[in-house]
């Protein structure tokens, strides 16, 4: 399908043919990256992330099958701080239980690379999109490679002296994953729109609400990063009262863990209040652009996420609640990207 534009001064659309196939491909990549984030969260929360002690991009595709191979893998794990300080005396079957989540996480990362790269080559050969759109996709692919390297550096930090990965590297790993996820989702929505703006963009003051919404989205990203630092520092195991922190508004201690938990608690309130304030301030635009349902969804997810966060804190971060908290955060991030795209592009459909 060939696109024509009424004015030569307007930028050509990013997609010129194969729109349906392109969207299905990008949507599949979005789904796989979402699964990657969720499985990665499970490996961290279940203590599985340090079970594989080497980074073998090619050879690591094949898991151990024989008893001898399993014993060799287990022997390498026994040399890690996690085994010596946390899991001493673990049986081979116990090791296998933490090995498979990490193996699946790494295998899925390799699969995403292939699922993204091979169709990219095919679509590029068919000239299915503009050069600008092609380079956007190349940047995403490069970020995927960088993400793999960051992931290994993160794991490596927990194999030296302490049985835990660096919280900073964990936050960077999650941030890069969400950046890739957002770029893929944005590209998929651009494919759906065909590079065109809605007629609504001519009648509603997009700029008035766009920058405040972008500022709110940045605050949401900060909150997610703080959540990653909370997980890396095991900060959810301290100050397990709410709304106070063991009877105080400010934590008695001024160490890093207490500070991160204090910030995570209060930025959550700013995220909730900030979005409701933006919605109220631009309610006329929201109504005319038919964004009411999306805004209601964001508000409902924020409320659910807030309640899950409090429950996770009060119960000292049990695995089911912690996983639900992380999953809801990803859903909130997804809807936030969608509403940001719709406001920026001026689409009401």
WOZI-V10445 format. One record per backbone hydrogen bond with DSSP energy under -1.0 kcal/mol. CO is the residue of the C=O (numbers start at 1). NH is the residue of the N-H. If there is no record, write none. Layout:
co->CO nh->NH
co->CO nh->NH
//
This chain:
co->7 nh->10
co->14 nh->130
co->18 nh->22
co->19 nh->23
co->20 nh->24
co->21 nh->25
co->22 nh->26
co->23 nh->27
co->24 nh->28
co->25 nh->29
co->26 nh->30
co->27 nh->31
co->28 nh->32
co->29 nh->33
co->30 nh->34
co->31 nh->35
co->32 nh->36
co->33 nh->37
co->34 nh->38
co->35 nh->39
co->36 nh->40
co->37 nh->41
co->38 nh->42
co->39 nh->43
co->40 nh->44
co->41 nh->45
co->42 nh->46
co->43 nh->48
co->43 nh->49
co->48 nh->51
co->56 nh->60
co->58 nh->61
co->59 nh->62
co->66 nh->70
co->67 nh->71
co->68 nh->72
co->69 nh->73
co->70 nh->74
co->71 nh->75
co->72 nh->76
co->73 nh->77
co->74 nh->78
co->77 nh->80
co->80 nh->84
co->81 nh->85
co->82 nh->86
co->82 nh->87
co->87 nh->90
co->91 nh->95
co->92 nh->96
co->93 nh->97
co->94 nh->98
co->95 nh->99
co->96 nh->100
co->99 nh->103
co->100 nh->104
co->101 nh->105
co->102 nh->106
co->103 nh->107
co->104 nh->108
co->105 nh->109
co->106 nh->110
co->107 nh->111
co->108 nh->112
co->109 nh->113
co->110 nh->114
co->111 nh->115
co->112 nh->116
co->113 nh->117
co->114 nh->118
co->116 nh->120
co->117 nh->121
co->118 nh->122
co->119 nh->123
co->120 nh->124
co->121 nh->125
co->122 nh->126
co->123 nh->128
co->128 nh->16
co->128 nh->17
co->130 nh->134
co->131 nh->135
co->132 nh->136
co->133 nh->137
co->134 nh->138
co->135 nh->139
co->136 nh->140
co->137 nh->141
co->138 nh->142
co->139 nh->143
co->140 nh->144
co->141 nh->145
co->142 nh->146
co->143 nh->147
co->144 nh->148
co->145 nh->149
co->146 nh->150
co->147 nh->151
co->148 nh->152
co->149 nh->153
co->150 nh->154
co->151 nh->155
co->152 nh->156
co->153 nh->157
co->155 nh->158
co->156 nh->159
co->166 nh->170
co->167 nh->171
co->168 nh->172
co->169 nh->173
co->170 nh->174
co->171 nh->175
co->172 nh->176
co->173 nh->177
co->174 nh->178
co->175 nh->179
co->176 nh->180
co->177 nh->181
co->178 nh->182
co->179 nh->183
co->180 nh->184
co->181 nh->185
co->182 nh->186
co->183 nh->187
co->184 nh->188
co->185 nh->189
co->186 nh->190
co->187 nh->191
co->188 nh->192
co->189 nh->193
co->190 nh->194
co->190 nh->195
co->193 nh->196
co->198 nh->201
co->199 nh->202
co->200 nh->203
co->200 nh->204
co->204 nh->206
co->206 nh->210
co->207 nh->211
co->209 nh->213
co->210 nh->214
co->211 nh->215
co->212 nh->216
co->213 nh->217
co->214 nh->218
co->215 nh->219
co->216 nh->220
co->217 nh->221
co->218 nh->222
co->219 nh->223
co->220 nh->224
co->221 nh->225
co->222 nh->226
co->223 nh->227
co->224 nh->228
co->225 nh->229
co->226 nh->230
co->227 nh->231
co->228 nh->232
co->229 nh->233
co->230 nh->235
co->234 nh->237
co->235 nh->238
co->239 nh->241
co->248 nh->245
co->255 nh->259
co->256 nh->260
co->257 nh->261
co->258 nh->262
co->259 nh->263
co->260 nh->264
co->261 nh->265
co->262 nh->266
co->263 nh->267
co->264 nh->268
co->266 nh->270
co->267 nh->271
co->268 nh->272
co->269 nh->273
co->270 nh->274
co->271 nh->275
co->272 nh->276
co->273 nh->277
co->274 nh->278
co->275 nh->279
co->276 nh->280
co->277 nh->281
co->278 nh->282
co->280 nh->283
co->282 nh->286
co->283 nh->287
co->284 nh->288
co->285 nh->289
co->286 nh->291
co->287 nh->290
co->291 nh->295
co->292 nh->296
co->293 nh->297
co->294 nh->298
co->295 nh->299
co->296 nh->300
co->297 nh->301
co->298 nh->302
co->299 nh->303
co->300 nh->304
co->301 nh->305
co->302 nh->306
co->303 nh->307
co->304 nh->308
co->305 nh->309
co->306 nh->310
co->307 nh->311
co->308 nh->312
co->309 nh->313
co->310 nh->314
co->311 nh->315
co->312 nh->317
co->313 nh->316
co->318 nh->322
co->319 nh->323
co->320 nh->324
co->321 nh->325
co->322 nh->326
co->323 nh->327
co->324 nh->328
co->325 nh->329
co->326 nh->330
co->327 nh->331
co->328 nh->332
co->329 nh->333
co->330 nh->334
co->331 nh->335
co->332 nh->336
co->333 nh->337
co->334 nh->338
co->335 nh->339
co->336 nh->340
co->337 nh->341
co->338 nh->342
co->339 nh->343
co->340 nh->344
co->341 nh->345
co->342 nh->346
co->342 nh->347
//
